[in-house]
Amino acid sequence: MEDQINAAENSTSISGEICKWSGAVFGILFGIGLFLVEAQKNDLKSLPWWKPVTALIAGAAVSAHGSNVVNNKRTAELTALLVRSTNSASELPIAKSPEYSDLLEDSDNE
């Protein structure tokens, strides 16, 4: 059971990992690229800072979305494991305890 829990905690989503890394890498690359393009056109005093900052924020948003996808998958795996363990525990046979009966006192079998 412990290995199933560890597998569920370490599960990843391929699309989530792609979002995390592409958001981080492309956000930084686009941010630096836009900064360099704008720095070549203008001097730093009149540089429109909103373009590189927007690229960085968009990359961070995509990366955060990827992280959210991975965490949702882990939560779903752990929830499914919990449901399966609860269902299998409810299907276990219950040992019946012998009930006391007054009928044995009146019978010839003692």
Biopython code that builds the backbone (N, CA, C, O; Angstrom):
import numpy as np
from Bio.PDB.StructureBuilder import StructureBuilder

atoms = [
    (1, "MET", "N", (0.826, -1.196, 0.000)),
    (1, "MET", "CA", (0.000, 0.000, 0.000)),
    (1, "MET", "C", (0.870, 1.259, 0.000)),
    (1, "MET", "O", (0.541, 2.264, -0.630)),
    (2, "GLU", "N", (1.984, 1.174, 0.723)),
    (2, "GLU", "CA", (2.858, 2.339, 0.805)),
    (2, "GLU", "C", (3.461, 2.683, -0.556)),
    (2, "GLU", "O", (3.645, 3.856, -0.880)),
    (3, "ASP", "N", (3.766, 1.657, -1.347)),
    (3, "ASP", "CA", (4.313, 1.934, -2.677)),
    (3, "ASP", "C", (3.269, 2.575, -3.590)),
    (3, "ASP", "O", (3.618, 3.380, -4.454)),
    (4, "GLN", "N", (1.998, 2.229, -3.411)),
    (4, "GLN", "CA", (0.938, 2.876, -4.188)),
    (4, "GLN", "C", (0.777, 4.339, -3.782)),
    (4, "GLN", "O", (0.540, 5.200, -4.629)),
    (5, "ILE", "N", (0.907, 4.614, -2.496)),
    (5, "ILE", "CA", (0.816, 5.999, -2.018)),
    (5, "ILE", "C", (1.980, 6.815, -2.573)),
    (5, "ILE", "O", (1.791, 7.938, -3.040)),
    (6, "ASN", "N", (3.187, 6.245, -2.521)),
    (6, "ASN", "CA", (4.351, 6.959, -3.064)),
    (6, "ASN", "C", (4.210, 7.189, -4.562)),
    (6, "ASN", "O", (4.572, 8.254, -5.065)),
    (7, "ALA", "N", (3.685, 6.195, -5.281)),
    (7, "ALA", "CA", (3.480, 6.361, -6.723)),
    (7, "ALA", "C", (2.459, 7.460, -6.998)),
    (7, "ALA", "O", (2.626, 8.244, -7.933)),
    (8, "ALA", "N", (1.402, 7.521, -6.188)),
    (8, "ALA", "CA", (0.385, 8.567, -6.381)),
    (8, "ALA", "C", (0.949, 9.944, -6.056)),
    (8, "ALA", "O", (0.632, 10.918, -6.739)),
    (9, "GLU", "N", (1.781, 10.035, -5.020)),
    (9, "GLU", "CA", (2.365, 11.327, -4.659)),
    (9, "GLU", "C", (3.374, 11.810, -5.686)),
    (9, "GLU", "O", (3.575, 13.015, -5.835)),
    (10, "ASN", "N", (4.008, 10.893, -6.391)),
    (10, "ASN", "CA", (5.033, 11.264, -7.358)),
    (10, "ASN", "C", (4.524, 11.268, -8.797)),
    (10, "ASN", "O", (5.310, 11.445, -9.728)),
    (11, "SER", "N", (3.224, 11.076, -8.991)),
    (11, "SER", "CA", (2.692, 11.061, -10.355)),
    (11, "SER", "C", (2.787, 12.463, -10.963)),
    (11, "SER", "O", (2.644, 13.475, -10.278)),
    (12, "THR", "N", (3.031, 12.482, -12.257)),
    (12, "THR", "CA", (3.133, 13.761, -12.954)),
    (12, "THR", "C", (2.284, 13.719, -14.214)),
    (12, "THR", "O", (1.927, 12.652, -14.714)),
    (13, "SER", "N", (1.979, 14.878, -14.699)),
    (13, "SER", "CA", (1.235, 15.028, -15.938)),
    (13, "SER", "C", (2.191, 15.558, -17.000)),
    (13, "SER", "O", (2.886, 16.550, -16.779)),
    (14, "ILE", "N", (2.223, 14.901, -18.138)),
    (14, "ILE", "CA", (3.132, 15.332, -19.200)),
    (14, "ILE", "C", (2.775, 16.741, -19.667)),
    (14, "ILE", "O", (3.654, 17.583, -19.849)),
    (15, "SER", "N", (1.493, 16.988, -19.858)),
    (15, "SER", "CA", (1.094, 18.330, -20.298)),
    (15, "SER", "C", (1.381, 19.371, -19.220)),
    (15, "SER", "O", (1.741, 20.506, -19.530)),
    (16, "GLY", "N", (1.222, 18.986, -17.956)),
    (16, "GLY", "CA", (1.534, 19.907, -16.866)),
    (16, "GLY", "C", (3.014, 20.245, -16.809)),
    (16, "GLY", "O", (3.388, 21.398, -16.596)),
    (17, "GLU", "N", (3.854, 19.234, -17.001)),
    (17, "GLU", "CA", (5.302, 19.473, -17.007)),
    (17, "GLU", "C", (5.706, 20.347, -18.197)),
    (17, "GLU", "O", (6.571, 21.215, -18.074)),
    (18, "ILE", "N", (5.074, 20.111, -19.344)),
    (18, "ILE", "CA", (5.372, 20.943, -20.520)),
    (18, "ILE", "C", (4.990, 22.398, -20.248)),
    (18, "ILE", "O", (5.735, 23.314, -20.595)),
    (19, "CYS", "N", (3.838, 22.603, -19.631)),
    (19, "CYS", "CA", (3.410, 23.970, -19.303)),
    (19, "CYS", "C", (4.372, 24.625, -18.316)),
    (19, "CYS", "O", (4.732, 25.792, -18.474)),
    (20, "LYS", "N", (4.787, 23.867, -17.295)),
    (20, "LYS", "CA", (5.693, 24.439, -16.300)),
    (20, "LYS", "C", (6.993, 24.896, -16.945)),
    (20, "LYS", "O", (7.435, 26.025, -16.734)),
    (21, "TRP", "N", (7.597, 24.027, -17.721)),
    (21, "TRP", "CA", (8.914, 24.351, -18.285)),
    (21, "TRP", "C", (8.814, 25.337, -19.443)),
    (21, "TRP", "O", (9.651, 26.232, -19.561)),
    (22, "SER", "N", (7.815, 25.188, -20.290)),
    (22, "SER", "CA", (7.710, 26.132, -21.406)),
    (22, "SER", "C", (7.360, 27.525, -20.908)),
    (22, "SER", "O", (7.851, 28.519, -21.444)),
    (23, "GLY", "N", (6.517, 27.606, -19.889)),
    (23, "GLY", "CA", (6.185, 28.913, -19.327)),
    (23, "GLY", "C", (7.404, 29.592, -18.731)),
    (23, "GLY", "O", (7.604, 30.795, -18.903)),
    (24, "ALA", "N", (8.217, 28.816, -18.029)),
    (24, "ALA", "CA", (9.406, 29.397, -17.420)),
    (24, "ALA", "C", (10.438, 29.783, -18.477)),
    (24, "ALA", "O", (10.955, 30.900, -18.465)),
    (25, "VAL", "N", (10.733, 28.870, -19.379)),
    (25, "VAL", "CA", (11.786, 29.120, -20.366)),
    (25, "VAL", "C", (11.367, 30.187, -21.371)),
    (25, "VAL", "O", (12.089, 31.162, -21.581)),
    (26, "PHE", "N", (10.205, 30.008, -21.991)),
    (26, "PHE", "CA", (9.793, 30.966, -23.014)),
    (26, "PHE", "C", (9.437, 32.324, -22.423)),
    (26, "PHE", "O", (9.641, 33.350, -23.071)),
    (27, "GLY", "N", (8.912, 32.344, -21.211)),
    (27, "GLY", "CA", (8.633, 33.629, -20.568)),
    (27, "GLY", "C", (9.906, 34.423, -20.356)),
    (27, "GLY", "O", (9.946, 35.627, -20.613)),
    (28, "ILE", "N", (10.948, 33.749, -19.885)),
    (28, "ILE", "CA", (12.232, 34.432, -19.673)),
    (28, "ILE", "C", (12.852, 34.819, -21.014)),
    (28, "ILE", "O", (13.336, 35.939, -21.183)),
    (29, "LEU", "N", (12.834, 33.872, -21.979)),
    (29, "LEU", "CA", (13.432, 34.183, -23.285)),
    (29, "LEU", "C", (12.709, 35.320, -23.996)),
    (29, "LEU", "O", (13.350, 36.221, -24.536)),
    (30, "PHE", "N", (11.367, 35.284, -24.000)),
    (30, "PHE", "CA", (10.620, 36.364, -24.642)),
    (30, "PHE", "C", (10.810, 37.686, -23.902)),
    (30, "PHE", "O", (10.916, 38.743, -24.524)),
    (31, "GLY", "N", (10.853, 37.622, -22.578)),
    (31, "GLY", "CA", (11.073, 38.840, -21.799)),
    (31, "GLY", "C", (12.419, 39.467, -22.097)),
    (31, "GLY", "O", (12.512, 40.675, -22.310)),
    (32, "ILE", "N", (13.472, 38.645, -22.112)),
    (32, "ILE", "CA", (14.816, 39.160, -22.426)),
    (32, "ILE", "C", (14.882, 39.612, -23.886)),
    (32, "ILE", "O", (15.471, 40.646, -24.202)),
    (33, "GLY", "N", (14.268, 38.819, -24.772)),
    (33, "GLY", "CA", (14.266, 39.201, -26.191)),
    (33, "GLY", "C", (13.573, 40.523, -26.437)),
    (33, "GLY", "O", (14.097, 41.374, -27.157)),
    (34, "LEU", "N", (12.414, 40.707, -25.857)),
    (34, "LEU", "CA", (11.700, 41.982, -26.027)),
    (34, "LEU", "C", (12.481, 43.133, -25.411)),
    (34, "LEU", "O", (12.502, 44.239, -25.951)),
    (35, "PHE", "N", (13.125, 42.866, -24.274)),
    (35, "PHE", "CA", (13.932, 43.900, -23.647)),
    (35, "PHE", "C", (15.078, 44.314, -24.563)),
    (35, "PHE", "O", (15.345, 45.505, -24.724)),
    (36, "LEU", "N", (15.762, 43.331, -25.166)),
    (36, "LEU", "CA", (16.891, 43.646, -26.040)),
    (36, "LEU", "C", (16.441, 44.370, -27.311)),
    (36, "LEU", "O", (17.102, 45.308, -27.757)),
    (37, "VAL", "N", (15.331, 43.943, -27.889)),
    (37, "VAL", "CA", (14.813, 44.606, -29.095)),
    (37, "VAL", "C", (14.439, 46.048, -28.793)),
    (37, "VAL", "O", (14.775, 46.955, -29.553)),
    (38, "GLU", "N", (13.746, 46.256, -27.687)),
    (38, "GLU", "CA", (13.339, 47.621, -27.332)),
    (38, "GLU", "C", (14.540, 48.462, -26.904)),
    (38, "GLU", "O", (14.554, 49.673, -27.128)),
    (39, "ALA", "N", (15.542, 47.841, -26.294)),
    (39, "ALA", "CA", (16.726, 48.595, -25.874)),
    (39, "ALA", "C", (17.528, 49.045, -27.082)),
    (39, "ALA", "O", (18.168, 50.095, -27.030)),
    (40, "GLN", "N", (17.514, 48.282, -28.171)),
    (40, "GLN", "CA", (18.228, 48.690, -29.373)),
    (40, "GLN", "C", (17.498, 49.828, -30.088)),
    (40, "GLN", "O", (18.132, 50.688, -30.699)),
    (41, "LYS", "N", (16.180, 49.830, -30.012)),
    (41, "LYS", "CA", (15.405, 50.885, -30.676)),
    (41, "LYS", "C", (15.476, 52.203, -29.907)),
    (41, "LYS", "O", (15.644, 53.269, -30.500)),
    (42, "ASN", "N", (15.345, 52.121, -28.585)),
    (42, "ASN", "CA", (15.214, 53.328, -27.758)),
    (42, "ASN", "C", (16.342, 53.369, -26.729)),
    (42, "ASN", "O", (17.052, 52.389, -26.507)),
    (43, "ASP", "N", (16.475, 54.519, -26.124)),
    (43, "ASP", "CA", (17.366, 54.556, -24.973)),
    (43, "ASP", "C", (16.604, 54.037, -23.755)),
    (43, "ASP", "O", (15.379, 53.920, -23.804)),
    (44, "LEU", "N", (17.286, 53.731, -22.691)),
    (44, "LEU", "CA", (16.657, 53.090, -21.529)),
    (44, "LEU", "C", (15.644, 53.986, -20.819)),
    (44, "LEU", "O", (14.771, 53.487, -20.109)),
    (45, "LYS", "N", (15.749, 55.295, -21.000)),
    (45, "LYS", "CA", (14.799, 56.191, -20.326)),
    (45, "LYS", "C", (13.408, 56.113, -20.949)),
    (45, "LYS", "O", (12.406, 56.240, -20.245)),
    (46, "SER", "N", (13.341, 55.908, -22.249)),
    (46, "SER", "CA", (12.044, 55.862, -22.916)),
    (46, "SER", "C", (11.623, 54.431, -23.265)),
    (46, "SER", "O", (10.721, 54.216, -24.074)),
    (47, "LEU", "N", (12.276, 53.486, -22.658)),
    (47, "LEU", "CA", (11.990, 52.067, -22.946)),
    (47, "LEU", "C", (10.594, 51.692, -22.443)),
    (47, "LEU", "O", (10.273, 51.942, -21.281)),
    (48, "PRO", "N", (9.762, 51.097, -23.299)),
    (48, "PRO", "CA", (8.452, 50.629, -22.821)),
    (48, "PRO", "C", (8.619, 49.329, -22.022)),
    (48, "PRO", "O", (8.739, 48.245, -22.594)),
    (49, "TRP", "N", (8.624, 49.457, -20.722)),
    (49, "TRP", "CA", (8.882, 48.311, -19.836)),
    (49, "TRP", "C", (7.744, 47.308, -19.814)),
    (49, "TRP", "O", (7.934, 46.172, -19.380)),
    (50, "TRP", "N", (6.578, 47.700, -20.267)),
    (50, "TRP", "CA", (5.427, 46.813, -20.158)),
    (50, "TRP", "C", (5.563, 45.584, -21.045)),
    (50, "TRP", "O", (4.993, 44.543, -20.718)),
    (51, "LYS", "N", (6.293, 45.660, -22.152)),
    (51, "LYS", "CA", (6.413, 44.507, -23.045)),
    (51, "LYS", "C", (7.213, 43.359, -22.425)),
    (51, "LYS", "O", (6.710, 42.237, -22.375)),
    (52, "PRO", "N", (8.444, 43.601, -21.949)),
    (52, "PRO", "CA", (9.164, 42.481, -21.336)),
    (52, "PRO", "C", (8.525, 42.005, -20.033)),
    (52, "PRO", "O", (8.545, 40.814, -19.721)),
    (53, "VAL", "N", (7.964, 42.933, -19.284)),
    (53, "VAL", "CA", (7.317, 42.545, -18.029)),
    (53, "VAL", "C", (6.074, 41.703, -18.320)),
    (53, "VAL", "O", (5.793, 40.745, -17.600)),
    (54, "THR", "N", (5.340, 42.051, -19.357)),
    (54, "THR", "CA", (4.168, 41.267, -19.748)),
    (54, "THR", "C", (4.568, 39.863, -20.175)),
    (54, "THR", "O", (3.880, 38.899, -19.840)),
    (55, "ALA", "N", (5.671, 39.730, -20.908)),
    (55, "ALA", "CA", (6.148, 38.414, -21.324)),
    (55, "ALA", "C", (6.541, 37.569, -20.107)),
    (55, "ALA", "O", (6.246, 36.375, -20.061)),
    (56, "LEU", "N", (7.196, 38.178, -19.138)),
    (56, "LEU", "CA", (7.573, 37.452, -17.922)),
    (56, "LEU", "C", (6.345, 37.022, -17.121)),
    (56, "LEU", "O", (6.294, 35.900, -16.615)),
    (57, "ILE", "N", (5.373, 37.895, -17.007)),
    (57, "ILE", "CA", (4.159, 37.566, -16.254)),
    (57, "ILE", "C", (3.360, 36.488, -16.967)),
    (57, "ILE", "O", (2.816, 35.591, -16.322)),
    (58, "ALA", "N", (3.285, 36.564, -18.294)),
    (58, "ALA", "CA", (2.568, 35.528, -19.047)),
    (58, "ALA", "C", (3.260, 34.181, -18.895)),
    (58, "ALA", "O", (2.593, 33.157, -18.744)),
    (59, "GLY", "N", (4.586, 34.169, -18.934)),
    (59, "GLY", "CA", (5.324, 32.929, -18.717)),
    (59, "GLY", "C", (5.099, 32.374, -17.321)),
    (59, "GLY", "O", (4.960, 31.164, -17.143)),
    (60, "ALA", "N", (5.063, 33.254, -16.335)),
    (60, "ALA", "CA", (4.806, 32.809, -14.963)),
    (60, "ALA", "C", (3.400, 32.240, -14.828)),
    (60, "ALA", "O", (3.192, 31.274, -14.093)),
    (61, "ALA", "N", (2.428, 32.829, -15.531)),
    (61, "ALA", "CA", (1.050, 32.331, -15.477)),
    (61, "ALA", "C", (0.952, 30.939, -16.103)),
    (61, "ALA", "O", (0.278, 30.062, -15.563)),
    (62, "VAL", "N", (1.625, 30.733, -17.245)),
    (62, "VAL", "CA", (1.604, 29.416, -17.892)),
    (62, "VAL", "C", (2.308, 28.388, -17.010)),
    (62, "VAL", "O", (1.859, 27.247, -16.897)),
    (63, "SER", "N", (3.398, 28.791, -16.394)),
    (63, "SER", "CA", (4.126, 27.891, -15.497)),
    (63, "SER", "C", (3.287, 27.537, -14.267)),
    (63, "SER", "O", (3.288, 26.388, -13.824)),
    (64, "ALA", "N", (2.588, 28.502, -13.729)),
    (64, "ALA", "CA", (1.716, 28.240, -12.578)),
    (64, "ALA", "C", (0.572, 27.314, -12.960)),
    (64, "ALA", "O", (0.171, 26.461, -12.169)),
    (65, "HIS", "N", (0.048, 27.478, -14.165)),
    (65, "HIS", "CA", (-1.010, 26.586, -14.637)),
    (65, "HIS", "C", (-0.490, 25.153, -14.729)),
    (65, "HIS", "O", (-1.184, 24.215, -14.337)),
    (66, "GLY", "N", (0.719, 24.980, -15.241)),
    (66, "GLY", "CA", (1.308, 23.648, -15.320)),
    (66, "GLY", "C", (1.502, 23.030, -13.941)),
    (66, "GLY", "O", (1.257, 21.839, -13.750)),
    (67, "SER", "N", (1.935, 23.828, -12.994)),
    (67, "SER", "CA", (2.094, 23.338, -11.626)),
    (67, "SER", "C", (0.748, 22.935, -11.036)),
    (67, "SER", "O", (0.657, 21.939, -10.317)),
    (68, "ASN", "N", (-0.288, 23.697, -11.334)),
    (68, "ASN", "CA", (-1.634, 23.382, -10.867)),
    (68, "ASN", "C", (-2.128, 22.068, -11.466)),
    (68, "ASN", "O", (-2.767, 21.272, -10.777)),
    (69, "VAL", "N", (-1.836, 21.838, -12.746)),
    (69, "VAL", "CA", (-2.249, 20.596, -13.404)),
    (69, "VAL", "C", (-1.582, 19.396, -12.745)),
    (69, "VAL", "O", (-2.233, 18.382, -12.494)),
    (70, "VAL", "N", (-0.284, 19.509, -12.463)),
    (70, "VAL", "CA", (0.444, 18.409, -11.820)),
    (70, "VAL", "C", (-0.133, 18.130, -10.435)),
    (70, "VAL", "O", (-0.337, 16.972, -10.071)),
    (71, "ASN", "N", (-0.394, 19.176, -9.665)),
    (71, "ASN", "CA", (-0.948, 18.984, -8.317)),
    (71, "ASN", "C", (-2.357, 18.409, -8.364)),
    (71, "ASN", "O", (-2.721, 17.607, -7.504)),
    (72, "ASN", "N", (-3.155, 18.803, -9.350)),
    (72, "ASN", "CA", (-4.497, 18.235, -9.486)),
    (72, "ASN", "C", (-4.430, 16.752, -9.818)),
    (72, "ASN", "O", (-5.239, 15.969, -9.321)),
    (73, "LYS", "N", (-3.480, 16.360, -10.647)),
    (73, "LYS", "CA", (-3.344, 14.944, -10.982)),
    (73, "LYS", "C", (-2.948, 14.146, -9.749)),
    (73, "LYS", "O", (-3.479, 13.060, -9.517)),
    (74, "ARG", "N", (-2.014, 14.676, -8.950)),
    (74, "ARG", "CA", (-1.606, 13.984, -7.724)),
    (74, "ARG", "C", (-2.779, 13.855, -6.760)),
    (74, "ARG", "O", (-2.965, 12.811, -6.135)),
    (75, "THR", "N", (-3.566, 14.914, -6.642)),
    (75, "THR", "CA", (-4.734, 14.865, -5.765)),
    (75, "THR", "C", (-5.742, 13.833, -6.257)),
    (75, "THR", "O", (-6.324, 13.099, -5.458)),
    (76, "ALA", "N", (-5.945, 13.776, -7.558)),
    (76, "ALA", "CA", (-6.877, 12.787, -8.119)),
    (76, "ALA", "C", (-6.383, 11.367, -7.880)),
    (76, "ALA", "O", (-7.176, 10.481, -7.557)),
    (77, "GLU", "N", (-5.088, 11.142, -8.034)),
    (77, "GLU", "CA", (-4.526, 9.806, -7.797)),
    (77, "GLU", "C", (-4.687, 9.407, -6.330)),
    (77, "GLU", "O", (-5.075, 8.278, -6.032)),
    (78, "LEU", "N", (-4.390, 10.326, -5.422)),
    (78, "LEU", "CA", (-4.521, 10.018, -3.994)),
    (78, "LEU", "C", (-5.975, 9.811, -3.598)),
    (78, "LEU", "O", (-6.272, 8.953, -2.766)),
    (79, "THR", "N", (-6.879, 10.581, -4.179)),
    (79, "THR", "CA", (-8.304, 10.417, -3.890)),
    (79, "THR", "C", (-8.800, 9.064, -4.397)),
    (79, "THR", "O", (-9.555, 8.379, -3.707)),
    (80, "ALA", "N", (-8.377, 8.682, -5.595)),
    (80, "ALA", "CA", (-8.776, 7.383, -6.138)),
    (80, "ALA", "C", (-8.236, 6.250, -5.271)),
    (80, "ALA", "O", (-8.924, 5.252, -5.053)),
    (81, "LEU", "N", (-7.022, 6.399, -4.782)),
    (81, "LEU", "CA", (-6.445, 5.387, -3.895)),
    (81, "LEU", "C", (-7.219, 5.308, -2.588)),
    (81, "LEU", "O", (-7.452, 4.216, -2.070)),
    (82, "LEU", "N", (-7.616, 6.451, -2.053)),
    (82, "LEU", "CA", (-8.407, 6.474, -0.825)),
    (82, "LEU", "C", (-9.758, 5.808, -1.033)),
    (82, "LEU", "O", (-10.206, 5.043, -0.179)),
    (83, "VAL", "N", (-10.410, 6.086, -2.149)),
    (83, "VAL", "CA", (-11.713, 5.485, -2.434)),
    (83, "VAL", "C", (-11.586, 3.975, -2.599)),
    (83, "VAL", "O", (-12.408, 3.217, -2.085)),
    (84, "ARG", "N", (-10.543, 3.539, -3.324)),
    (84, "ARG", "CA", (-10.347, 2.096, -3.498)),
    (84, "ARG", "C", (-10.087, 1.406, -2.167)),
    (84, "ARG", "O", (-10.614, 0.322, -1.917)),
    (85, "SER", "N", (-9.277, 2.025, -1.312)),
    (85, "SER", "CA", (-8.990, 1.388, -0.021)),
    (85, "SER", "C", (-10.225, 1.380, 0.875)),
    (85, "SER", "O", (-10.441, 0.429, 1.626)),
    (86, "THR", "N", (-11.035, 2.433, 0.799)),
    (86, "THR", "CA", (-12.264, 2.460, 1.596)),
    (86, "THR", "C", (-13.247, 1.410, 1.094)),
    (86, "THR", "O", (-13.893, 0.732, 1.893)),
    (87, "ASN", "N", (-13.364, 1.270, -0.221)),
    (87, "ASN", "CA", (-14.274, 0.266, -0.773)),
    (87, "ASN", "C", (-13.813, -1.145, -0.454)),
    (87, "ASN", "O", (-14.634, -2.005, -0.135)),
    (88, "SER", "N", (-12.518, -1.397, -0.536)),
    (88, "SER", "CA", (-12.037, -2.745, -0.244)),
    (88, "SER", "C", (-12.158, -3.052, 1.240)),
    (88, "SER", "O", (-12.369, -4.206, 1.612)),
    (89, "ALA", "N", (-12.028, -2.037, 2.100)),
    (89, "ALA", "CA", (-12.196, -2.272, 3.532)),
    (89, "ALA", "C", (-13.656, -2.557, 3.874)),
    (89, "ALA", "O", (-13.936, -3.312, 4.804)),
    (90, "SER", "N", (-14.579, -1.965, 3.138)),
    (90, "SER", "CA", (-15.991, -2.201, 3.427)),
    (90, "SER", "C", (-16.450, -3.567, 2.924)),
    (90, "SER", "O", (-17.498, -4.059, 3.344)),
    (91, "GLU", "N", (-15.677, -4.184, 2.030)),
    (91, "GLU", "CA", (-16.043, -5.496, 1.514)),
    (91, "GLU", "C", (-15.442, -6.643, 2.317)),
    (91, "GLU", "O", (-15.677, -7.807, 1.994)),
    (92, "LEU", "N", (-14.677, -6.339, 3.348)),
    (92, "LEU", "CA", (-14.091, -7.398, 4.165)),
    (92, "LEU", "C", (-15.197, -8.142, 4.911)),
    (92, "LEU", "O", (-16.160, -7.529, 5.371)),
    (93, "PRO", "N", (-15.058, -9.463, 5.030)),
    (93, "PRO", "CA", (-16.084, -10.195, 5.774)),
    (93, "PRO", "C", (-16.017, -9.852, 7.258)),
    (93, "PRO", "O", (-14.942, -9.713, 7.842)),
    (94, "ILE", "N", (-17.180, -9.725, 7.831)),
    (94, "ILE", "CA", (-17.261, -9.405, 9.251)),
    (94, "ILE", "C", (-17.517, -10.700, 10.001)),
    (94, "ILE", "O", (-18.470, -11.424, 9.715)),
    (95, "ALA", "N", (-16.655, -10.980, 10.962)),
    (95, "ALA", "CA", (-16.813, -12.198, 11.749)),
    (95, "ALA", "C", (-18.017, -12.027, 12.669)),
    (95, "ALA", "O", (-18.117, -11.053, 13.414)),
    (96, "LYS", "N", (-18.921, -12.988, 12.601)),
    (96, "LYS", "CA", (-20.117, -12.906, 13.434)),
    (96, "LYS", "C", (-19.791, -13.472, 14.803)),
    (96, "LYS", "O", (-19.212, -14.549, 14.942)),
    (97, "SER", "N", (-20.176, -12.719, 15.786)),
    (97, "SER", "CA", (-19.949, -13.191, 17.150)),
    (97, "SER", "C", (-21.109, -14.111, 17.546)),
    (97, "SER", "O", (-22.256, -13.875, 17.164)),
    (98, "PRO", "N", (-20.805, -15.142, 18.301)),
    (98, "PRO", "CA", (-21.893, -16.034, 18.715)),
    (98, "PRO", "C", (-22.858, -15.295, 19.645)),
    (98, "PRO", "O", (-22.457, -14.622, 20.594)),
    (99, "GLU", "N", (-24.109, -15.446, 19.340)),
    (99, "GLU", "CA", (-25.118, -14.759, 20.140)),
    (99, "GLU", "C", (-25.604, -15.678, 21.248)),
    (99, "GLU", "O", (-25.708, -16.893, 21.078)),
    (100, "TYR", "N", (-25.886, -15.089, 22.342)),
    (100, "TYR", "CA", (-26.407, -15.853, 23.467)),
    (100, "TYR", "C", (-27.874, -16.183, 23.205)),
    (100, "TYR", "O", (-28.655, -15.331, 22.781)),
    (101, "SER", "N", (-28.215, -17.395, 23.459)),
    (101, "SER", "CA", (-29.592, -17.800, 23.244)),
    (101, "SER", "C", (-30.087, -18.544, 24.478)),
    (101, "SER", "O", (-29.387, -19.388, 25.038)),
    (102, "ASP", "N", (-31.284, -18.219, 24.881)),
    (102, "ASP", "CA", (-31.910, -18.916, 26.006)),
    (102, "ASP", "C", (-32.414, -20.285, 25.602)),
    (102, "ASP", "O", (-32.753, -21.096, 26.463)),
    (103, "LEU", "N", (-32.471, -20.557, 24.317)),
    (103, "LEU", "CA", (-33.010, -21.824, 23.853)),
    (103, "LEU", "C", (-32.152, -23.003, 24.298)),
    (103, "LEU", "O", (-32.669, -24.099, 24.512)),
    (104, "LEU", "N", (-30.842, -22.785, 24.441)),
    (104, "LEU", "CA", (-29.958, -23.892, 24.832)),
    (104, "LEU", "C", (-30.231, -24.324, 26.289)),
    (104, "LEU", "O", (-30.002, -25.481, 26.641)),
    (105, "GLU", "N", (-30.700, -23.435, 27.098)),
    (105, "GLU", "CA", (-30.949, -23.798, 28.491)),
    (105, "GLU", "C", (-32.125, -24.750, 28.619)),
    (105, "GLU", "O", (-32.162, -25.596, 29.513)),
    (106, "ASP", "N", (-33.089, -24.603, 27.713)),
    (106, "ASP", "CA", (-34.272, -25.434, 27.808)),
    (106, "ASP", "C", (-34.130, -26.760, 27.067)),
    (106, "ASP", "O", (-34.948, -27.662, 27.247)),
    (107, "SER", "N", (-33.105, -26.884, 26.241)),
    (107, "SER", "CA", (-32.995, -28.082, 25.452)),
    (107, "SER", "C", (-32.202, -29.158, 26.198)),
    (107, "SER", "O", (-31.596, -28.896, 27.237)),
    (108, "ASP", "N", (-32.221, -30.347, 25.655)),
    (108, "ASP", "CA", (-31.476, -31.454, 26.250)),
    (108, "ASP", "C", (-30.016, -31.348, 25.943)),
    (108, "ASP", "O", (-29.206, -31.975, 26.627)),
    (109, "ASN", "N", (-29.628, -30.568, 24.923)),
    (109, "ASN", "CA", (-28.208, -30.422, 24.560)),
    (109, "ASN", "C", (-27.607, -29.351, 25.433)),
    (109, "ASN", "O", (-28.013, -28.189, 25.400)),
    (110, "GLU", "N", (-26.638, -29.761, 26.210)),
    (110, "GLU", "CA", (-25.969, -28.775, 27.054)),
    (110, "GLU", "C", (-24.513, -28.704, 26.730)),
    (110, "GLU", "O", (-23.782, -27.924, 27.341)),
]
sb = StructureBuilder()
sb.init_structure("model")
sb.init_model(0)
sb.init_chain("A")
sb.init_seg("    ")
for serial, (resi, resn, name, xyz) in enumerate(atoms, 1):
    if name == "N":
        sb.init_residue(resn, " ", resi, " ")
    sb.init_atom(name, np.array(xyz, "f"), 0.0, 1.0, " ", f" {name:<3s}", serial, name[0])
structure = sb.get_structure()
